[in-house]
Amino acid sequence: MQEIVQQLGELFLQAVPTVLIVLAFYLILRSLFFKPLLQIMAERDSRTVGAQKAAETAQAAAGEKVKQYQDALRKARAQVYAEQEAARKNLLDERAALLKAARARAADEVKAAKEGVAKELAAARRDVEATVAQLSAEIARRMLQNSPRPGTPMREAR
């Protein structure tokens, strides 16, 4: 048993340089390779998270800008519709005023034409009344001149 312990002791003594080399290799790799690699990975994760947060913030800001744009567009459309409605109302008012003026002019023209016709009628009546006596006298004279004799056929008056 002592021999086994002695062999184990020798085995451990022979393994010490290997353990020291592995330990040194581990310390060197940890300080030169793993530590910078872990720092880079942590920095990449923080940048990724930061980029995600920045993207979410940018997306929220873009959503807000879209809402503002839509509101501004809605207001602009409402303003344009209001302006169009006002212009349409102005045009309808102008049209109504023009129609009213045209109707008034037409009514005045009709009134003037009626007055002219009434004056012409009155003048014609005066002329007819003035010539009635002459015409009736002329008709009577012609009738008397061309009176048919009894027993002769009637001739037409010329």
VENFENVEN-V410965 format. One line per field, one symbol per residue. phi: phi as a letter, one per 40 degrees, with the letter a starting at -180 (. if undefined). psi: psi as a letter, one per 40 degrees, with the letter a starting at -180 (. if undefined). burial: # if it has 9 or more other C-alpha atoms within 8 Angstrom, else .. A space follows every 10 residues. Layout:
phi: ???
psi: ???
burial: ???
This chain:
phi: .ccccccccc cccccccccc cccccccccc ccbccccccc cccccccccc cccccccccc cccccccccc cccccccccc cccccccccc cccccccccc cccccccccc cccccccccc cccccccccc cdcccccccc cccccbcccc gbccbccb
psi: dddddddddd ddddeddddd dddddddddd dddddddddd dddddddddd dddddddddd dddddddddd dddddddddd dddddddddd dddddddddd dddddddddd dddddddddd dddddddddd eddddddddd dddddfhiih eiihiii.
burial: .......... .......... .......### #.####.... .......... .......... .......... .......... .......... .......... .......... .......... .......... .......... ..#....... ........
